[in-house]
Amino acid sequence: MSATPRSARLSKPGEVVAILVASAVVWAVLIGVLATLFFAVFIPAVQFGGRGEIPGDFPVYPGAHLDSALASRSPGCTTVDAAWSTGDRAPQVVDFYRQQLATGDWALTDSRSVGSSTVLYFQTTSAPNREGYLSASREPYSSQTQITMSMAKSAPVTPGPMSRCHVLVGTSG
């Protein structure tokens, strides 16, 4: 049996380079696909995972862009944190929410100025109990007014408005 010389079985230097380049391209494409999936699917799913938990009757400022919506759940309680932005001035946004959170099932319970923000506290007047606060502010370096909302939604413990969770800090009346 005759043996082929070892050097004849090895690929030529050009073939080795081509194999290495092809491998690098395949790895780059694979990493690109995974990065695209991560940024296009996973991050938005987390960033907007609480969108469905924002109550349908909660007033949203006209033309505001939803920037994030996160929800967390515990037994008997769901907390929703959402943020919107708009090009309108903060006083316009606050006036809108003062009016909207004083109609229908919503009641405005308190308002406070905190730094450059106005914070409005609200709750629903019937079950299921929903309560929270909303703030509107425009930072000096931004052309956008930021609207942030935190709300707790819970099933009544007993018939009536008692809730298992609270985020409301303002005073009633």
Backbone as CSV, one residue per row, in Angstrom:
resi,resn,N_x,N_y,N_z,CA_x,CA_y,CA_z,C_x,C_y,C_z
1,MET,0.838,-1.153,0.000,0.000,0.000,0.000,0.898,1.236,0.000
2,SER,0.648,2.107,-0.943,1.512,3.274,-1.026,0.843,4.439,-0.313
3,ALA,1.587,5.159,0.386,1.069,6.302,1.141,1.269,7.575,0.358
4,THR,0.247,8.442,0.443,0.352,9.740,-0.205,1.180,10.632,0.697
5,PRO,2.098,11.386,0.130,2.892,12.281,0.991,1.989,13.251,1.746
6,ARG,2.344,13.516,2.976,1.529,14.350,3.876,1.240,15.713,3.253
7,SER,2.157,16.358,2.648,1.954,17.688,2.110,0.910,17.697,0.995
8,ALA,0.704,16.621,0.314,-0.269,16.574,-0.772,-1.693,16.556,-0.234
9,ARG,-1.897,16.087,1.000,-3.244,16.033,1.574,-3.695,17.370,2.162
10,LEU,-2.805,18.234,2.479,-3.156,19.523,3.068,-3.677,20.460,1.986
11,SER,-4.591,21.331,2.400,-5.130,22.315,1.473,-4.060,23.330,1.125
12,LYS,-4.237,23.928,-0.019,-3.326,24.981,-0.443,-3.566,26.214,0.431
13,PRO,-2.593,27.083,0.595,-2.761,28.264,1.453,-3.965,29.119,1.069
14,GLY,-4.272,29.250,-0.184,-5.435,30.028,-0.619,-6.732,29.408,-0.157
15,GLU,-6.795,28.066,-0.148,-8.008,27.375,0.309,-8.195,27.555,1.815
16,VAL,-7.114,27.514,2.564,-7.183,27.710,4.019,-7.704,29.112,4.320
17,VAL,-7.207,30.106,3.626,-7.652,31.487,3.828,-9.136,31.609,3.486
18,ALA,-9.565,31.003,2.388,-10.969,31.053,1.989,-11.864,30.409,3.042
19,ILE,-11.436,29.299,3.610,-12.214,28.620,4.657,-12.299,29.514,5.894
20,LEU,-11.200,30.121,6.283,-11.210,31.001,7.455,-12.101,32.220,7.229
21,VAL,-12.039,32.825,6.048,-12.868,33.989,5.737,-14.345,33.593,5.729
22,ALA,-14.665,32.455,5.123,-16.056,31.987,5.091,-16.568,31.722,6.505
23,SER,-15.745,31.148,7.343,-16.152,30.897,8.735,-16.411,32.207,9.471
24,ALA,-15.548,33.188,9.266,-15.722,34.483,9.911,-17.008,35.155,9.441
25,VAL,-17.305,35.066,8.146,-18.536,35.658,7.610,-19.756,34.972,8.206
26,VAL,-19.737,33.648,8.292,-20.870,32.912,8.878,-21.077,33.327,10.328
27,TRP,-20.002,33.440,11.113,-20.127,33.858,12.504,-20.644,35.291,12.618
28,ALA,-20.169,36.180,11.755,-20.625,37.571,11.778,-22.118,37.660,11.460
29,VAL,-22.568,36.895,10.469,-23.993,36.888,10.121,-24.811,36.327,11.274
30,LEU,-24.356,35.249,11.880,-25.073,34.649,13.010,-25.177,35.626,14.180
31,ILE,-24.095,36.315,14.505,-24.124,37.299,15.593,-25.040,38.460,15.224
32,GLY,-25.015,38.888,13.969,-25.899,39.961,13.514,-27.370,39.584,13.629
33,VAL,-27.712,38.357,13.251,-29.099,37.888,13.353,-29.532,37.847,14.813
34,LEU,-28.685,37.333,15.680,-29.026,37.275,17.106,-29.170,38.674,17.711
35,ALA,-28.293,39.591,17.335,-28.393,40.967,17.844,-29.671,41.627,17.346
36,THR,-30.019,41.410,16.086,-31.243,41.978,15.530,-32.462,41.435,16.265
37,LEU,-32.502,40.141,16.500,-33.619,39.556,17.255,-33.694,40.124,18.661
38,PHE,-32.551,40.272,19.306,-32.527,40.806,20.662,-33.086,42.226,20.704
39,PHE,-32.604,43.092,19.807,-33.033,44.485,19.832,-34.410,44.705,19.204
40,ALA,-34.818,43.857,18.285,-36.108,44.058,17.612,-37.251,43.313,18.280
41,VAL,-36.951,42.257,19.017,-38.020,41.447,19.606,-37.973,41.479,21.128
42,PHE,-36.852,41.113,21.712,-36.774,40.959,23.160,-36.916,42.283,23.904
43,ILE,-36.136,43.286,23.534,-36.187,44.565,24.254,-37.564,45.210,24.140
44,PRO,-38.182,45.323,22.941,-39.534,45.897,22.898,-40.553,45.072,23.690
45,ALA,-40.392,43.758,23.716,-41.332,42.937,24.483,-41.252,43.273,25.964
46,VAL,-40.058,43.537,26.456,-39.895,43.924,27.857,-40.321,45.377,28.050
47,GLN,-39.876,46.263,27.170,-40.147,47.691,27.305,-41.633,48.006,27.230
48,PHE,-42.384,47.257,26.440,-43.806,47.521,26.262,-44.662,46.369,26.776
49,GLY,-44.106,45.530,27.641,-44.818,44.365,28.154,-46.047,44.709,28.979
50,GLY,-46.130,45.912,29.518,-47.272,46.314,30.328,-48.312,47.110,29.563
51,ARG,-48.157,47.239,28.252,-49.099,48.037,27.449,-50.531,47.560,27.638
52,GLY,-50.748,46.264,27.665,-52.095,45.711,27.821,-52.675,45.907,29.210
53,GLU,-51.857,46.305,30.170,-52.334,46.514,31.537,-52.785,47.953,31.790
54,ILE,-52.512,48.858,30.848,-53.011,50.226,30.993,-54.509,50.166,30.734
55,PRO,-55.334,50.580,31.707,-56.786,50.471,31.525,-57.261,51.210,30.273
56,GLY,-58.195,50.612,29.573,-58.726,51.208,28.356,-59.404,52.547,28.585
57,ASP,-59.924,52.768,29.803,-60.598,54.037,30.080,-59.663,55.080,30.693
58,PHE,-58.375,54.747,30.830,-57.428,55.732,31.362,-57.152,56.764,30.279
59,PRO,-57.267,58.053,30.606,-57.040,59.083,29.583,-55.571,59.160,29.179
60,VAL,-55.353,59.180,27.888,-54.000,59.344,27.356,-53.972,60.670,26.608
61,TYR,-52.968,61.472,26.884,-52.865,62.795,26.273,-52.848,62.655,24.748
62,PRO,-53.688,63.435,24.047,-53.769,63.328,22.584,-52.416,63.567,21.906
63,GLY,-52.039,62.650,21.058,-50.794,62.760,20.309,-49.551,62.352,21.077
64,ALA,-49.693,61.944,22.347,-48.530,61.526,23.127,-48.019,60.189,22.604
65,HIS,-46.717,60.014,22.635,-46.060,58.792,22.166,-45.726,57.921,23.370
66,LEU,-46.174,56.660,23.354,-45.865,55.734,24.445,-44.399,55.347,24.349
67,ASP,-43.632,55.671,25.390,-42.203,55.364,25.412,-41.910,54.045,26.108
68,SER,-42.709,53.697,27.113,-42.529,52.419,27.807,-43.776,52.107,28.618
69,ALA,-43.966,50.831,28.875,-45.072,50.372,29.722,-44.643,49.049,30.343
70,LEU,-44.503,49.046,31.645,-44.065,47.863,32.370,-45.109,47.500,33.409
71,ALA,-45.330,46.213,33.602,-46.288,45.757,34.603,-45.614,44.734,35.497
72,SER,-45.963,44.768,36.766,-45.508,43.737,37.700,-46.736,43.218,38.437
73,ARG,-46.715,41.941,38.703,-47.867,41.304,39.319,-47.468,40.600,40.612
74,SER,-48.362,40.677,41.578,-48.253,39.909,42.806,-49.673,39.462,43.129
75,PRO,-49.851,38.540,44.050,-51.217,38.066,44.319,-52.166,39.222,44.655
76,GLY,-53.206,39.358,43.840,-54.225,40.374,44.070,-53.858,41.779,43.634
77,CYS,-52.692,41.959,43.018,-52.235,43.312,42.689,-51.443,43.325,41.386
78,THR,-51.720,44.310,40.556,-50.920,44.570,39.365,-50.526,46.038,39.397
79,THR,-49.239,46.300,39.271,-48.742,47.666,39.210,-48.280,47.941,37.787
80,VAL,-48.714,49.059,37.249,-48.368,49.442,35.882,-47.609,50.758,35.930
81,ASP,-46.468,50.798,35.269,-45.697,52.030,35.118,-45.589,52.305,33.627
82,ALA,-45.989,53.497,33.225,-45.954,53.861,31.809,-45.378,55.255,31.656
83,ALA,-44.796,55.503,30.490,-44.235,56.822,30.193,-44.593,57.197,28.766
84,TRP,-45.002,58.438,28.602,-45.323,58.998,27.300,-44.506,60.271,27.124
85,SER,-44.406,60.748,25.893,-43.784,62.043,25.626,-44.610,62.777,24.583
86,THR,-44.581,64.100,24.692,-45.298,64.955,23.745,-44.521,66.240,23.563
87,GLY,-44.719,66.879,22.433,-44.074,68.168,22.182,-44.802,69.331,22.824
88,ASP,-46.009,69.086,23.355,-46.773,70.158,24.005,-46.151,70.535,25.339
89,ARG,-46.467,71.723,25.800,-45.918,72.227,27.056,-46.563,71.521,28.247
90,ALA,-45.828,71.416,29.347,-46.287,70.727,30.545,-47.595,71.302,31.101
91,PRO,-47.793,72.640,31.149,-49.064,73.153,31.674,-50.290,72.681,30.874
92,GLN,-50.137,72.542,29.540,-51.235,72.025,28.726,-51.555,70.584,29.117
93,VAL,-50.515,69.790,29.318,-50.683,68.385,29.692,-51.362,68.281,31.053
94,VAL,-50.905,69.090,32.004,-51.484,69.068,33.349,-52.957,69.479,33.301
95,ASP,-53.287,70.520,32.544,-54.687,70.945,32.412,-55.553,69.824,31.842
96,PHE,-55.044,69.121,30.834,-55.778,67.998,30.248,-56.077,66.943,31.312
97,TYR,-55.055,66.553,32.071,-55.250,65.506,33.078,-56.094,65.978,34.257
98,ARG,-55.992,67.237,34.635,-56.872,67.748,35.703,-58.336,67.581,35.292
99,GLN,-58.641,67.847,34.035,-60.010,67.723,33.550,-60.411,66.254,33.395
100,GLN,-59.567,65.461,32.763,-59.914,64.076,32.459,-59.963,63.178,33.701
101,LEU,-59.106,63.452,34.671,-59.082,62.630,35.884,-60.111,63.096,36.915
102,ALA,-60.998,63.978,36.502,-62.097,64.413,37.370,-63.441,64.068,36.728
103,THR,-63.422,63.176,35.737,-64.659,62.795,35.053,-64.781,61.277,34.998
104,GLY,-65.983,60.812,34.741,-66.226,59.372,34.616,-65.923,58.647,35.909
105,ASP,-65.236,57.522,35.789,-64.908,56.685,36.939,-63.647,57.170,37.664
106,TRP,-63.020,58.211,37.154,-61.763,58.696,37.733,-62.018,59.883,38.656
107,ALA,-61.239,59.952,39.725,-61.324,61.075,40.661,-59.916,61.571,40.951
108,LEU,-59.720,62.865,40.819,-58.453,63.498,41.150,-58.457,63.731,42.659
109,THR,-57.463,63.191,43.366,-57.467,63.271,44.823,-56.485,64.286,45.391
110,ASP,-55.473,64.660,44.623,-54.493,65.606,45.127,-53.587,66.025,43.970
111,SER,-52.948,67.166,44.124,-51.928,67.569,43.160,-50.854,68.344,43.902
112,ARG,-49.633,68.211,43.431,-48.496,68.866,44.070,-47.470,69.250,43.027
113,SER,-46.774,70.332,43.286,-45.626,70.701,42.460,-44.397,70.173,43.157
114,VAL,-43.608,69.423,42.425,-42.376,68.866,42.958,-41.264,69.225,41.974
115,GLY,-40.467,70.231,42.326,-39.428,70.692,41.413,-40.060,71.234,40.138
116,SER,-39.623,70.715,38.996,-40.173,71.158,37.718,-41.360,70.309,37.277
117,SER,-41.814,69.396,38.140,-42.925,68.496,37.810,-44.191,68.869,38.558
118,THR,-45.306,68.546,37.939,-46.587,68.596,38.627,-47.047,67.159,38.757
119,VAL,-47.404,66.746,39.969,-47.833,65.380,40.229,-49.313,65.400,40.563
120,LEU,-50.084,64.576,39.860,-51.523,64.445,40.091,-51.800,63.044,40.629
121,TYR,-52.529,62.982,41.740,-52.898,61.698,42.348,-54.347,61.406,41.985
122,PHE,-54.643,60.157,41.662,-55.985,59.799,41.210,-56.373,58.423,41.717
123,GLN,-57.670,58.149,41.628,-58.194,56.816,41.923,-59.532,56.670,41.227
124,THR,-59.998,55.443,41.130,-61.321,55.227,40.554,-62.346,55.298,41.665
125,THR,-63.580,55.589,41.280,-64.646,55.735,42.262,-65.451,54.453,42.435
126,SER,-65.168,53.430,41.645,-65.871,52.157,41.773,-64.883,51.008,41.621
127,ALA,-65.342,49.814,41.935,-64.491,48.631,41.795,-64.368,48.281,40.316
128,PRO,-63.287,47.695,39.874,-62.109,47.357,40.671,-61.318,48.608,41.018
129,ASN,-60.686,48.565,42.171,-59.949,49.723,42.656,-58.686,49.931,41.835
130,ARG,-58.509,51.154,41.362,-57.300,51.548,40.642,-56.898,52.906,41.193
131,GLU,-55.650,53.028,41.552,-55.168,54.283,42.115,-53.723,54.495,41.706
132,GLY,-53.322,55.746,41.670,-51.953,56.007,41.280,-51.641,57.477,41.192
133,TYR,-50.567,57.773,40.514,-50.166,59.154,40.307,-49.582,59.310,38.917
134,LEU,-49.628,60.552,38.455,-49.138,60.902,37.137,-48.328,62.175,37.282
135,SER,-47.208,62.251,36.617,-46.437,63.497,36.657,-46.155,63.971,35.240
136,ALA,-46.071,65.276,35.100,-45.747,65.894,33.819,-44.647,66.904,34.062
137,SER,-43.595,66.812,33.264,-42.494,67.764,33.410,-41.735,67.894,32.097
138,ARG,-41.128,69.026,31.949,-40.257,69.257,30.788,-38.913,69.678,31.343
139,GLU,-37.915,68.896,31.057,-36.566,69.207,31.508,-36.022,70.361,30.657
140,PRO,-35.150,71.179,31.231,-34.640,72.338,30.494,-33.933,71.975,29.185
141,TYR,-33.315,70.826,29.115,-32.550,70.426,27.936,-33.396,69.693,26.900
142,SER,-34.690,69.504,27.152,-35.529,68.695,26.280,-36.631,69.527,25.620
143,SER,-37.001,69.115,24.422,-38.129,69.760,23.744,-39.412,68.965,23.951
144,GLN,-39.337,67.911,24.758,-40.478,67.043,24.994,-40.939,67.140,26.454
145,THR,-42.245,67.074,26.649,-42.799,66.948,27.991,-42.915,65.462,28.292
146,GLN,-42.394,65.067,29.433,-42.443,63.665,29.853,-43.644,63.457,30.758
147,ILE,-44.446,62.442,30.444,-45.619,62.088,31.243,-45.341,60.700,31.796
148,THR,-45.317,60.580,33.110,-45.113,59.266,33.716,-46.297,58.943,34.610
149,MET,-46.669,57.673,34.601,-47.823,57.233,35.372,-47.462,55.944,36.095
150,SER,-47.865,55.847,37.343,-47.741,54.619,38.119,-49.109,54.338,38.712
151,MET,-49.612,53.122,38.481,-50.970,52.782,38.920,-50.983,51.373,39.502
152,ALA,-51.722,51.213,40.591,-51.956,49.891,41.177,-53.399,49.514,40.889
153,LYS,-53.567,48.293,40.405,-54.911,47.777,40.127,-55.075,46.519,40.966
154,SER,-56.199,46.433,41.668,-56.395,45.240,42.487,-57.853,44.850,42.544
155,ALA,-58.058,43.579,42.814,-59.404,43.079,43.043,-59.786,43.449,44.472
156,PRO,-61.048,43.729,44.720,-61.446,44.075,46.084,-61.210,42.913,47.044
157,VAL,-60.770,43.244,48.266,-60.593,42.235,49.304,-61.969,41.748,49.754
158,THR,-62.850,42.674,49.962,-64.234,42.385,50.306,-65.073,43.276,49.405
159,PRO,-66.369,43.031,49.302,-67.159,43.939,48.469,-66.958,45.379,48.937
160,GLY,-66.601,46.218,48.009,-66.325,47.607,48.329,-65.005,48.026,47.735
161,PRO,-64.579,49.251,48.001,-63.396,49.782,47.337,-62.060,49.434,47.987
162,MET,-62.020,48.595,49.018,-60.742,48.274,49.657,-59.848,47.520,48.682
163,SER,-58.586,47.880,48.663,-57.661,47.267,47.738,-56.554,46.548,48.486
164,ARG,-55.928,45.595,47.797,-54.818,44.856,48.383,-53.487,45.562,48.168
165,CYS,-53.443,46.491,47.272,-52.186,47.200,47.024,-52.465,48.673,46.784
166,HIS,-51.485,49.502,47.096,-51.653,50.945,46.969,-50.400,51.574,46.411
167,VAL,-50.567,52.611,45.627,-49.476,53.505,45.260,-49.865,54.926,45.562
168,LEU,-51.112,55.134,46.005,-51.643,56.457,46.228,-51.011,57.081,47.474
169,VAL,-50.491,58.294,47.313,-49.833,58.982,48.426,-50.574,60.256,48.779
170,GLY,-51.329,60.823,47.833,-52.026,62.094,48.057,-53.166,61.964,49.039
171,THR,-53.730,63.086,49.395,-54.842,63.095,50.323,-56.150,63.166,49.553
172,SER,-57.185,62.567,50.083,-58.504,62.583,49.433,-59.155,63.924,49.638
173,GLY,-59.983,64.272,48.633,-60.791,65.470,48.788,-60.345,66.628,48.021
